[in-house]
Amino acid sequence: MHLLSSIPISITVPMQIHRILVAATATALASASALAADLTVYGVVNTGLSYTHAETSVSESTDTFELDSGNYLGNRFGLKGEETISPDLKAGFILENGFSADTGSLSDGGRMFGREASLYLTNETFGTLRFGRLTVMTASTGSSGLMAGKFSALSTGWGVVWGHNAVFTGKFGRMDNMIMYSSPKFAGLQLHAQYSSGIDQATEKTVEENSGSSTRYMGLGLQYFNGPFSTIEVVDSHRYADTSEDPGVTANGSVAYDFGVAKFFLTGQYFRDMRYLGKAAVDAEVSAANVFGNNVAKDGFALNVGATAPVAGGKLYGAIGWMDAENAKNSDASMRRLTLSAGYDFNLSKRTVVYAGAGYMLDMYDEFGTNVRASNDDAAKYGVTFGLSHRF
């Protein structure tokens, strides 16, 4: 303004220039603001210390004390954006990378956007369609997981602080080639459906989607929220690649009620012909054995009971889990599992939290043969964790 005021010309010209400059600046700022609203950069960095003891075989055990990451929340760096196409139609995307904060290495098999890579269309009347690499509904992360803080007290856990997935069967993670539909919410009720034509292109690189050479997944879900009461139900199926065996099926359900002083959860799962344990058998030989490894179908049920409560400015968590599973072809080969978990977190700020917890797991094996575990033999795994998590 000093330079312009020193020029010996009519004041009309600088005022016009001033107005143009003000208008241009306002337009530029408005455009920048719009762009900032459309694109969001976000992430989580979480690391901590953990001690774990595990009875890995009949006569051996391991003790591990380490700096690790992602126990409380998975480390991530993400981009998400959304465009308003019309008043009732929006399009958006989510690209989310996973990494280990203690080493800096990529997670999710080295994928650039292994935690999520999705495109979606959403309409207030017709609902939302998502396409890409998405979490299954029984997971507690991503735009498509239904369980975070809603299905069980500890969701899918903080590492050794076991969640419901420690006694449930299933993948509880991401799958490639996923299509998902979510209905609009109606009186607290929302419906969901998922289908994957090939769940893991990294391990099935040469297979053809929607064929017998690829493992396919489908699921149906329901959520209902009404004040302090909520319920979530998911039924899903895994059709395994290169086999004529029956597909694995799970039926999952949860009811929760928030009394104010505490919130209580009751969750359960029935499973049939499921290959995948949420957490592998403690005994390494049982985990790898042809009677109970992740290539062997299992039948059974699981329960998880837990609660959360505000305590001393933070939140206290507690849960008990139970699983009863048997080899689908040999009911004598069975495993029962008990889990106990407790945790506490405290927000230092809106984005930074400290947490600590402990967990205990006991596997009870029957009829696994002399080469693995004797009948009525047990294997325990327990540990503690402490860490810091920061969102940005």
C-alpha positions, 0 to 999 in steps of 0.5 A: 500500500505504501508503494501504491500511495506514492504513485502520483495518479488518481486515487480511483485507480488504486481503489479499483486495484485494491478491490480487485486484489481483495476479491482475488485474495478472498477467492483464493482463500475460499478455494484453498479452504474448499480444497482443505475440506475435501482432502484430509491427511490423518494418522496414528502413531502408537508404540509401547513396551510389552512382556509376554510369556508363552508355553510354546511346547510341552517342555519349552516356554519363551519370555519376550520383552520388546518395544513394539507398536500397534497394540492399542491402535494400528499405526497408519497414515491416510488420505481421504477425500470427498466430493459433493456431486449433487445435494444428495450424492457424494463420492469419496475415497480412503487410502490408508497405509499401515506401518510399524512405528518401532521399525518404520517398515510397512505392514499388511504384506508390504502393501502401499495402502494395505489398511484400506484402499477404497472408493465409495458413493453415498446417497442419503436415500439409497445408502453407501456403496464401497469398493476396494480393499476393505475390512470385514464387518467383524473387524474393529478398524476401517470404514467398513468394520462394525465392531470398534467400541460397540461389539465388545469391551476390548474389541479386537484387543491391545496385543496381549490384552485379548479382545473377543477375536482371541476366542472367535474364529475369522480373519478380523482384517482386510480383504481384497476385491471387496464390494460393500453396501450399507443401507441408510439408518432407519430408526436406529437400524442399519443393514450391511452386505459384503462380498469379496471375489478373492480375499488375498491377491498377495497369496493368490496372485495367479488365481482367477477371481470368482472361481474355485481357485480363489477364496471368496467371502460374503457377509450380512450384518445388522446394527441397531442403536437405541439410546443406551442399548445396542446390538450388532449381528453378523453372519458370514461365509468363507468359501475356500480355494481349491477344495470341495469341502464345505465353506466356513460359516460364522454367526456373531452377535452382541448386545450392550447396555450403557448404565452410565456408571458402566457399559456392559457387553455380551457377545457370542459366536457359533462357527462351523467348518472354520479354518481360521482361529482369531488367535493361533493355539499357544502351543506351536506344535498344535498350531501347526498340527494337521489336527488344528492348524489354520488349514483344518476345519473347526466347529464350535462356539465362543463367548465374551463378557466384558465391561467398560467404566470411567475411572479417575479421568480415564477408562477401565476395561475388563473382559472374560472369553471362552471358546470350545472348538473341535476338529470338524472331521475328528471330534476327539481332537478339541481345544477349549480356551479361557482368556482374561483381560484388563486395561486402562487408558487415559487421555493426555489431550484430545489426540494423545493417550497413554494405556496399560493392560494385561492378559491371560490365555489358557488353552486346554487340549484333548486327544492331539496324540503323543506327537503333539500334546497329551490329553488334558494338557494345558498351555498358557500365554500371558503378558503386560503392555504399556504404551503411548498413542498419538493421533494427527 
